[in-house]
Amino acid sequence: MSPKSTASRVPAAAALLAASALAAALAPPAHAASASAHTALPPAHAALPLEYAAPAYALPPHAVLALAAPADRGTLPNLVGRTASSARHAALAEGFTEPHTYDALGLGRNQIMRRNWKVCTQDPLPGEAERTAEITLGVVRVEEQCPGATPETRVPASRLMPDLKGKPLSAVYQKVGYRSSIHATDVSGQNRIVLFMKGWRVCSHRPAPGEVYAGRPVEVDVVQPPETCP
């Protein structure tokens, strides 16, 4: 081999050694490659560990209540002062359930003829309430006083008794309703029994003109024309 040929191979060998050293310097150490293998993401088909699984979602109690159907509500009328019969029909007419009545005087009496009993207390009170609410009415007989009676509140003029003096007895029934308890008394001095509306004229009545009448028992003093009122 000539000296010129040997001299030309020395730089080439040196360049190859330099390239090998650079590649070795840039390569990651063996322990780093091992750690990278352990932290690699699992394939798409692999099951996620339990700690990565999405938790089951449950609605909180208030959300469950919000999703429930809204309660059917209505306006419960004032039933105090009405006969038990009138109070029952008034509650049912507004879509409420059948009222329950009890003897407000604590005597345990049964209310067989509802129109002979009047309402002293009611629960729930008048106003907005659920139509499925249980309505409880404390009642006494129409001729009795309610225990712990309180003054009446203001009421619409349409519920106030007009002056029916001089009118036929039928006008009283037409005004207060045939479901109300109406007791007519002959005040001519003959003590006749008033069986029919026809032929009788009103002398006075209770509730008096301007007082609440809706559903209440009504007392009427009557005579037969041409008789005059005492």
C-alpha positions as CSV (number, residue, x, y, z in Angstrom):
1,M,0.0,0.0,0.0
2,S,1.3,3.4,-1.0
3,P,1.8,6.2,1.6
4,K,-0.8,8.3,-0.3
5,S,-3.5,5.7,0.0
6,T,-2.9,5.3,3.7
7,A,-3.1,9.0,4.3
8,S,-6.5,9.3,2.6
9,R,-8.2,6.7,4.8
10,V,-7.2,8.3,8.2
11,P,-9.7,11.3,7.9
12,A,-12.5,8.9,6.9
13,A,-12.0,6.7,9.9
14,A,-11.8,9.6,12.2
15,A,-15.1,10.9,10.8
16,L,-16.8,7.5,11.4
17,L,-15.6,7.4,15.0
18,A,-16.9,10.9,15.6
19,A,-20.4,10.1,14.2
20,S,-20.6,7.0,16.4
21,A,-19.7,9.0,19.5
22,L,-22.4,11.6,18.8
23,A,-25.1,9.0,18.3
24,A,-24.1,7.3,21.6
25,A,-24.3,10.7,23.4
26,L,-27.8,11.5,22.0
27,A,-29.3,8.0,22.8
28,P,-31.4,7.9,26.1
29,P,-30.0,5.8,28.9
30,A,-31.3,2.2,29.3
31,H,-33.2,3.0,32.6
32,A,-35.0,5.9,30.9
33,A,-36.2,3.6,28.1
34,S,-37.4,1.1,30.7
35,A,-39.4,3.8,32.6
36,S,-40.9,5.1,29.4
37,A,-42.2,1.6,28.6
38,H,-44.0,1.4,32.0
39,T,-45.7,4.8,31.6
40,A,-47.0,4.3,28.0
41,L,-50.8,4.7,27.5
42,P,-52.7,1.4,27.3
43,P,-54.2,0.5,23.9
44,A,-57.7,1.7,23.1
45,H,-59.3,-1.7,23.6
46,A,-57.7,-2.2,27.1
47,A,-60.0,-1.8,30.1
48,L,-59.3,1.3,32.3
49,P,-58.3,0.7,35.9
50,L,-61.1,1.1,38.5
51,E,-59.8,4.4,39.6
52,Y,-60.2,5.9,36.1
53,A,-63.7,4.6,35.6
54,A,-66.5,7.3,35.6
55,P,-68.6,7.2,38.8
56,A,-72.3,6.4,38.5
57,Y,-74.4,9.6,38.5
58,A,-77.3,9.9,41.0
59,L,-79.7,12.8,41.1
60,P,-79.7,14.7,44.5
61,P,-83.0,14.5,46.5
62,H,-84.0,18.1,45.6
63,A,-83.6,17.4,41.9
64,V,-85.8,14.3,42.2
65,L,-88.5,16.4,43.9
66,A,-88.2,19.0,41.1
67,L,-88.8,16.3,38.5
68,A,-92.0,15.1,40.3
69,A,-95.4,16.3,39.0
70,P,-96.5,19.5,40.6
71,A,-99.2,19.3,43.3
72,D,-102.8,20.1,42.3
73,R,-103.7,23.2,44.3
74,G,-106.8,25.3,44.6
75,T,-108.4,28.0,46.7
76,L,-110.3,26.6,49.7
77,P,-113.2,28.8,50.6
78,N,-114.1,30.0,54.1
79,L,-116.4,27.3,55.4
80,V,-116.9,28.7,58.9
81,G,-120.5,29.7,59.6
82,R,-122.0,27.5,56.9
83,T,-124.1,24.5,57.5
84,A,-122.1,21.2,57.2
85,S,-124.1,20.4,54.1
86,S,-123.3,23.8,52.4
87,A,-119.6,23.5,53.5
88,R,-119.4,20.1,51.9
89,H,-120.8,21.2,48.6
90,A,-118.6,24.3,48.6
91,A,-115.4,22.3,49.1
92,L,-116.4,19.7,46.5
93,A,-117.3,22.4,44.0
94,E,-113.7,23.7,44.2
95,G,-112.3,20.2,43.6
96,F,-111.3,19.4,47.2
97,T,-111.9,16.0,48.9
98,E,-114.9,15.1,51.1
99,P,-114.7,17.1,54.4
100,H,-114.6,15.2,57.7
101,T,-116.8,16.6,60.5
102,Y,-116.6,16.2,64.2
103,D,-118.6,17.4,67.2
104,A,-116.8,20.7,68.3
105,L,-118.4,20.5,71.8
106,G,-116.7,17.1,72.4
107,L,-119.9,15.2,72.9
108,G,-119.2,12.7,70.2
109,R,-122.5,13.2,68.4
110,N,-122.9,11.9,64.8
111,Q,-123.8,14.4,62.1
112,I,-126.5,12.5,60.2
113,M,-128.4,15.5,58.8
114,R,-125.6,17.9,57.8
115,R,-127.9,20.8,57.2
116,N,-128.8,20.8,61.0
117,W,-125.1,21.4,61.9
118,K,-123.0,24.5,61.4
119,V,-119.2,24.8,61.0
120,C,-117.3,26.4,63.8
121,T,-113.7,25.6,62.7
122,Q,-111.9,24.4,59.6
123,D,-108.5,22.9,58.9
124,P,-106.8,23.9,56.6
125,L,-107.7,27.5,56.8
126,P,-109.2,29.4,53.9
127,G,-106.8,30.0,51.1
128,E,-104.5,28.1,48.7
129,A,-104.1,24.4,49.6
130,E,-103.6,21.1,47.9
131,R,-106.9,19.6,46.7
132,T,-106.0,16.2,48.2
133,A,-105.6,17.7,51.6
134,E,-107.8,16.3,54.4
135,I,-110.4,18.9,55.4
136,T,-111.5,18.7,59.0
137,L,-114.5,20.7,60.2
138,G,-115.6,21.2,63.8
139,V,-119.4,21.6,63.9
140,V,-122.2,22.1,66.4
141,R,-126.0,22.0,65.9
142,V,-127.4,25.1,64.3
143,E,-129.1,26.3,67.5
144,E,-125.9,26.0,69.5
145,Q,-123.1,28.5,70.0
146,C,-119.6,27.7,68.7
147,P,-116.9,27.3,71.4
148,G,-114.5,30.2,71.3
149,A,-116.3,32.1,68.6
150,T,-114.4,35.0,67.0
151,P,-115.6,38.1,65.1
152,E,-116.3,37.6,61.5
153,T,-113.9,39.0,58.9
154,R,-115.0,41.3,56.1
155,V,-116.9,39.5,53.3
156,P,-118.1,40.5,49.8
157,A,-121.5,42.2,49.6
158,S,-122.8,39.3,47.5
159,R,-122.7,37.1,50.7
160,L,-124.7,39.6,52.8
161,M,-128.3,39.0,53.5
162,P,-130.6,41.4,51.7
163,D,-133.8,42.8,53.3
164,L,-136.5,40.3,52.4
165,K,-139.2,41.7,54.7
166,G,-142.6,41.6,52.8
167,K,-141.3,39.1,50.3
168,P,-142.9,35.7,49.8
169,L,-141.1,32.9,51.7
170,S,-139.9,31.4,48.4
171,A,-137.7,34.5,47.9
172,V,-135.7,33.4,51.0
173,Y,-135.1,29.9,49.5
174,Q,-134.1,31.5,46.1
175,K,-131.6,33.8,47.8
176,V,-129.9,31.5,50.3
177,G,-130.3,28.2,48.4
178,Y,-132.3,25.1,48.9
179,R,-129.4,23.3,50.6
180,S,-129.4,25.8,53.5
181,S,-131.2,25.1,56.7
182,I,-134.3,27.3,56.7
183,H,-136.8,27.3,59.6
184,A,-140.0,29.3,59.2
185,T,-142.2,30.2,62.2
186,D,-145.8,31.4,62.1
187,V,-145.8,34.6,64.2
188,S,-149.5,35.4,63.7
189,G,-150.4,33.9,67.0
190,Q,-152.0,30.8,65.5
191,N,-148.9,28.6,65.8
192,R,-149.5,27.0,62.5
193,I,-146.9,24.6,61.0
194,V,-145.2,26.0,57.9
195,L,-145.1,23.1,55.5
196,F,-145.1,24.8,52.1
197,M,-143.5,28.0,50.9
198,K,-146.7,29.1,49.0
199,G,-149.0,31.5,50.8
200,W,-146.5,32.8,53.4
201,R,-145.0,36.3,53.6
202,V,-141.8,37.2,55.4
203,C,-142.0,39.5,58.5
204,S,-138.4,39.3,59.6
205,H,-135.4,37.0,59.3
206,R,-132.1,36.1,60.9
207,P,-129.4,36.6,59.7
208,A,-130.6,40.2,59.6
209,P,-130.2,42.4,56.5
210,G,-126.5,43.2,55.9
211,E,-125.2,40.1,57.8
212,V,-123.5,37.1,56.3
213,Y,-125.9,34.5,55.1
214,A,-124.0,32.1,52.7
215,G,-124.6,28.6,53.9
216,R,-125.9,29.6,57.3
217,P,-129.1,28.4,59.0
218,V,-131.8,31.0,58.5
219,E,-134.7,31.7,60.8
220,V,-137.8,33.3,59.2
221,D,-140.9,34.8,60.8
222,V,-143.9,34.6,58.5
223,V,-147.7,35.2,58.3
224,Q,-150.3,34.5,55.6
225,P,-151.7,37.5,53.7
226,P,-153.8,39.4,54.4
227,E,-152.5,39.0,58.0
228,T,-150.2,41.7,59.3
229,C,-146.8,41.2,60.9
230,P,-146.8,41.7,64.7
